[in-house]
């Protein structure tokens, strides 16, 4: 007895194989399309942020100007309109602004989408030096930052010796002056020093205050207004815990 088994056609197997391979190909193509689109999206986003004016420096705001003008700060900052904010070198902008003689310090920050905010602190004179017929304003750090033609009326003259200790002495004198209120500064004709440890205040009424070094200047400055209401022509504040009046 013979049995004839059906022979499976090769066509059925081929069709199944084709369907599987085709699915893989389609999936691969989809992944490639997605990857290409992702790259394009990233490229477009990068261009918009880093190269287009959409996120560029379209507005520059300045705070803190008193003697300086906003235009002077803009000129020093040298920020080109439309410069992409992510590529703006804020440290370089800060350095350019701080190169202005009247600027003590500056901060530059970015305010997205299109603004740069500049905040400056201007120098404040606490005394002056003579330079021929001109006058050099000095701030609390001892920096000689501005020349003026008219003698400042409400500031003391700084008298310091030339030589190797000139800078240290000048800084000490400026520290002392900076510790005093504007009202007190207006009563002082000059602040004189032989060295950083021997500072003397000469008042407009010719009374003398021996200050000593700039150490504990805040304590000395607090005592001085009360001391000046006492009789005497010479006051020794070298040690603010043991004030001597003559």
C-alpha positions in Angstrom: 0.0 0.0 0.0 1.5 3.2 -1.0 0.7 6.7 0.4 1.5 9.8 -1.5 2.4 12.7 0.7 1.6 16.2 -0.5 4.7 18.2 -1.5 4.9 21.7 0.0 5.3 24.2 -2.7 8.4 26.3 -2.5 6.4 29.4 -3.4 4.7 29.5 0.0 8.0 29.5 1.8 9.5 32.2 -0.5 6.4 34.4 0.1 6.8 34.2 3.9 10.5 34.9 3.6 9.9 37.9 1.4 7.3 39.3 3.9 9.8 39.1 6.8 12.7 40.7 4.9 10.4 43.4 3.6 9.3 44.3 7.1 12.9 44.6 8.3 13.7 46.8 5.4 10.7 49.0 6.0 11.6 49.4 9.7 15.2 50.3 8.9 14.0 52.9 6.4 11.7 54.3 9.1 14.5 54.5 11.6 16.7 56.2 9.0 14.1 58.8 8.3 13.5 59.5 12.0 17.3 59.8 12.5 17.6 62.2 9.6 14.7 64.3 10.8 16.2 64.4 14.3 19.5 65.6 12.9 17.7 68.2 10.8 15.8 69.5 13.8 18.9 69.7 15.9 20.7 71.5 13.1 17.9 74.0 12.6 17.6 74.6 16.4 21.4 75.1 16.6 21.3 77.6 13.7 18.4 79.5 15.2 20.1 79.8 18.7 23.7 80.2 17.6 23.6 82.0 14.3 20.2 83.7 13.7 19.2 87.1 15.1 16.1 85.5 16.7 18.1 85.0 19.9 20.5 87.9 19.3 21.4 90.9 21.3 18.7 93.2 20.1 18.4 95.2 23.4 21.2 96.4 25.7 20.0 97.7 29.1 22.4 99.7 31.3 21.9 100.3 35.1 24.0 102.3 37.6 25.1 105.3 35.6 25.4 108.6 37.4 28.3 110.5 35.8 28.7 108.2 32.9 26.2 108.2 30.1 24.4 105.1 28.8 25.9 105.9 25.4 29.4 105.8 26.8 28.7 102.4 28.3 27.3 101.1 25.0 30.3 102.3 23.1 32.7 100.6 25.6 30.7 97.4 25.6 30.9 97.2 21.8 28.1 94.7 21.5 27.1 94.3 17.8 23.4 94.4 17.3 22.0 90.9 16.6 25.0 89.1 18.0 23.7 85.6 19.1 23.5 85.6 22.9 25.0 82.1 23.3 28.1 83.3 21.4 28.5 86.6 23.3 31.7 86.8 25.3 30.3 88.5 28.5 33.8 88.4 30.2 35.3 90.4 27.3 32.4 92.8 27.4 32.9 93.2 31.2 36.6 93.9 30.7 35.9 96.6 28.1 33.4 98.4 30.3 35.7 98.2 33.4 38.4 99.9 31.3 36.4 103.1 31.6 38.1 105.2 34.3 34.9 106.0 36.0 33.8 102.3 36.4 34.8 100.5 39.6 33.1 97.3 38.6 30.6 95.9 36.0 28.5 92.8 35.6 27.0 91.6 32.3 24.2 89.1 32.1 22.0 87.6 29.4 18.3 87.9 29.6 16.7 85.7 26.9 15.4 85.9 24.3 17.2 89.1 23.2 18.5 91.3 26.0 21.9 92.0 27.5 21.7 93.6 31.0 24.8 95.7 32.1 25.1 96.9 35.7 27.9 99.2 36.7 29.2 100.6 39.9 30.9 104.0 39.4 34.0 105.1 41.3 33.3 107.6 44.1 36.0 110.1 45.0 37.1 110.3 48.7 40.0 112.7 48.1 42.3 114.2 45.6 45.9 114.8 44.7 47.4 117.9 43.0 48.9 117.6 39.5 50.3 121.0 38.6 47.3 123.1 38.1 45.0 120.1 37.8 43.5 117.7 40.4 43.4 113.9 40.4 40.4 112.3 42.0 41.1 109.2 44.2 38.6 106.5 45.1 38.5 104.2 48.2 41.0 101.8 46.6 43.6 104.5 46.1 43.0 104.5 42.3 43.7 107.9 40.7 41.0 107.7 38.1 40.0 111.1 36.9 41.6 114.5 36.3 39.5 117.7 36.9 40.3 121.4 36.4 38.6 122.7 39.5 39.7 121.9 43.1 37.1 119.7 44.8 35.6 121.7 47.6 34.1 118.9 49.8 37.0 116.5 49.6 40.3 116.5 51.4 43.7 116.8 49.8 45.8 113.7 50.1 49.5 114.4 50.9 51.7 111.4 50.6 55.4 111.0 50.0 57.0 109.7 46.9 59.1 106.6 47.1 58.7 102.8 47.5 55.9 103.2 50.0 53.9 105.7 48.0 51.3 103.2 46.8 50.8 101.5 50.1 50.6 104.9 51.9 48.1 106.2 49.3 45.9 103.1 49.7 46.0 103.5 53.5 45.0 107.2 53.2 42.2 106.3 50.9 40.9 103.7 53.2 40.8 106.2 56.1 39.0 108.8 54.0 36.5 106.1 52.8 35.6 105.3 56.4 34.3 108.9 56.9 30.9 110.2 56.0 30.6 112.9 53.3 29.8 115.4 56.1 33.1 114.7 57.9 35.1 114.7 54.7 33.8 118.2 54.0 35.4 119.4 57.3 38.8 118.0 56.5 41.4 120.1 54.6 43.9 117.3 54.1 44.9 113.8 55.0 48.6 113.5 55.4 50.9 110.5 55.9 54.6 109.8 56.2 53.9 106.1 55.8 50.9 103.7 56.1 51.1 103.7 59.9 51.4 107.5 60.5 48.2 109.2 59.1 47.0 112.6 60.2 43.9 114.6 59.5 44.1 118.3 59.3 40.7 120.0 59.7 39.5 123.2 58.1 39.6 124.9 61.5 43.3 123.8 61.9 42.6 121.1 64.5 44.6 118.0 64.1 43.6 114.3 64.4 46.3 111.7 64.7 44.8 108.6 63.1 47.8 106.3 63.1 47.3 103.3 60.7 44.2 102.5 58.7 43.5 99.6 61.1 40.2 99.9 62.9 39.2 102.9 60.8 35.5 102.1 61.2 35.8 102.4 65.0 37.8 105.6 64.7 35.3 107.1 62.3 32.5 106.3 64.7 34.3 108.0 67.6 35.5 111.1 65.6 32.2 113.1 65.5 31.8 112.9 69.3 35.5 113.7 69.8 35.3 116.8 67.6 32.6 118.2 70.0 35.1 118.2 72.8 37.5 121.0 73.6 41.0 120.7 72.3 43.1 121.2 69.2 44.8 117.9 68.9 43.1 114.5 69.1 45.0 111.2 69.2 42.9 108.3 67.8 45.9 106.0 67.2 44.3 103.7 69.7 40.5 104.1 69.6 40.2 102.5 73.0 42.4 105.2 74.6 41.6 108.5 73.0 43.9 111.4 74.0 42.9 115.1 73.7 45.3 118.0 73.9 
